[in-house]
Amino acid sequence: WSEWLSKDGVVVVEWGDKFPQLLPAYTIHMLFEPYTETGRRLIIQGKDNQNIPRVQEIILCWPL
């Protein structure tokens, strides 16, 4: 696990909420939840101030 987290890039973890103690403080959480019958809402959360530029970049790159 530590080897994956020490590399540059993005590590995507499904069901990360099952083991939050293993996730670093700078983790960005992305939650997809039903919004309409065919649509989903994306909620992006980060607890560390260093996440602000990363979250902004995700929002700007997301197709509308």
One Martini backbone bead per residue (centre of mass of N, CA, C, O) as a GRO file, in nm:
protein
   64
    1TRP     BB    1   0.059   0.062  -0.023
    2SER     BB    2   0.297   0.263   0.015
    3GLU     BB    3   0.400   0.238  -0.275
    4TRP     BB    4   0.157   0.364  -0.417
    5LEU     BB    5   0.161   0.642  -0.248
    6SER     BB    6   0.471   0.724  -0.339
    7LYS     BB    7   0.371   0.787  -0.612
    8ASP     BB    8   0.306   0.929  -0.891
    9GLY     BB    9  -0.024   1.030  -0.906
   10VAL     BB   10  -0.308   0.812  -0.916
   11VAL     BB   11  -0.523   0.669  -0.664
   12VAL     BB   12  -0.777   0.430  -0.687
   13VAL     BB   13  -1.044   0.368  -0.440
   14GLU     BB   14  -1.257   0.131  -0.366
   15TRP     BB   15  -1.400   0.153  -0.063
   16GLY     BB   16  -1.231   0.351   0.134
   17ASP     BB   17  -1.439   0.371   0.380
   18LYS     BB   18  -1.343   0.084   0.506
   19PHE     BB   19  -1.022   0.226   0.539
   20PRO     BB   20  -0.936   0.528   0.654
   21GLN     BB   21  -0.656   0.475   0.804
   22LEU     BB   22  -0.500   0.440   0.508
   23LEU     BB   23  -0.558   0.733   0.443
   24PRO     BB   24  -0.456   1.021   0.362
   25ALA     BB   25  -0.516   1.355   0.427
   26TYR     BB   26  -0.505   1.424   0.097
   27THR     BB   27  -0.759   1.301   0.028
   28ILE     BB   28  -0.989   1.246  -0.239
   29HIS     BB   29  -1.333   1.246  -0.250
   30MET     BB   30  -1.561   1.042  -0.456
   31LEU     BB   31  -1.915   1.077  -0.502
   32PHE     BB   32  -2.166   0.870  -0.633
   33GLU     BB   33  -2.504   0.973  -0.691
   34PRO     BB   34  -2.819   0.970  -0.724
   35TYR     BB   35  -3.038   1.208  -0.910
   36THR     BB   36  -3.161   1.041  -1.131
   37GLU     BB   37  -3.255   0.787  -1.322
   38THR     BB   38  -2.982   0.864  -1.525
   39GLY     BB   39  -2.831   1.027  -1.299
   40ARG     BB   40  -2.541   1.181  -1.148
   41ARG     BB   41  -2.370   1.281  -0.859
   42LEU     BB   42  -2.080   1.474  -0.778
   43ILE     BB   43  -1.870   1.442  -0.493
   44ILE     BB   44  -1.615   1.662  -0.367
   45GLN     BB   45  -1.354   1.584  -0.121
   46GLY     BB   46  -1.144   1.775   0.112
   47LYS     BB   47  -0.930   1.819   0.415
   48ASP     BB   48  -0.699   1.967   0.261
   49ASN     BB   49  -0.562   2.257   0.136
   50GLN     BB   50  -0.391   2.111  -0.095
   51ASN     BB   51  -0.664   2.026  -0.259
   52ILE     BB   52  -0.779   2.270  -0.406
   53PRO     BB   53  -0.634   2.255  -0.686
   54ARG     BB   54  -0.728   1.966  -0.750
   55VAL     BB   55  -1.032   2.013  -0.741
   56GLN     BB   56  -1.037   2.235  -0.956
   57GLU     BB   57  -0.926   2.056  -1.183
   58ILE     BB   58  -1.151   1.850  -1.188
   59ILE     BB   59  -1.378   2.047  -1.252
   60LEU     BB   60  -1.256   2.168  -1.523
   61CYS     BB   61  -1.234   1.864  -1.664
   62TRP     BB   62  -1.527   1.817  -1.646
   63PRO     BB   63  -1.782   1.711  -1.817
   64LEU     BB   64  -2.108   1.861  -1.913
   0.00000   0.00000   0.00000
